[in-house]
Amino acid sequence: MLWELSVSEQRYRAVLEVRAGVPVTEVADRYGVSRQSVHAWLRRYRDEGPSGLADRSRRVRQHPWQIAADMESAVCELRRAHPRWGPKRLVVEMDRRGYGTVTRSTVYRVLVRNGLIEPKSRKRRRQDYKRWERPVAMQLWQLDVTASAFLADGREVKIVTGIDDHSRFCVIAKAVMRATARPVCQAFLDALSIYGVPEEVLSDNGTVFTGRFTARARASRPACGRGWGARRAGDTRAARATGSTGSQHRALR
């Protein structure tokens, strides 16, 4: 009857062969290991007996960046006492209570290691993304003005851009010497005469679109017709406010 020897049993047999007088090189070749491994087995057998030949964890015993045990215990106690405190708050509280300075990432790893928070994936899954695209064309246009562009003769111009939110079709791409209310409104009117009037228009809160602070912009705004009546102001805190036109500007440059 044949049976397979465990790793520990094979090492034990190798040790016995060496102790019986077989050369280390010959034993190492027979078991397919290096001479250094055989010598390590001999030392472990001499110090610990047969139990020393079992597999050992390869985990690093001490890491120079590992947080001290008392600090890790303090982080866990604070978290258990205040379940709503996140890593940022715990960093402040640790320093305030005299435990020492720790980083947010260190506190986060401590909480994950002790099962006090659920680890979050760094990259969102594709199915977690929410699309803000309108379902059909002509429901929303996004308008914006580029920072600067330069002609071949060195003159600086601004480019008024507009894009349909659903189809990503460019409805406005007009270079103007100055991005004031009148030329911006004229570019918008030209697009309306060609493509029609969308249900809504999204822009940032620049004065050329809102006319909140200048009398000239307020005087020019009625000339833009009913297209401005459906204007939707972008949220300055949201990256999606005029994200499509932002991508278009990068492509133009």
Protein Blocks (a to p, Z undefined) as FASTA:
>chain_A
ZZdddfklmmmmmmmmmmnopafklmmmmnopafklmmmmmmmmmmnommlmpccdfbdf
bdfkbccfklmmmmmmmmmmmmmbcfklmmmmmmmnonapcdfklmmmmmmmnopaccdd
fbdcfklpccfbdfbghkbccddddfbdcdfkopacdddddddfklopafbdcddfbdcf
klmmmmmmmmmmmnopafbdcddfbfklnommbmklmmmmmmnojmlmmpccddfkbmkl
mmmmmmmmmmmZZ
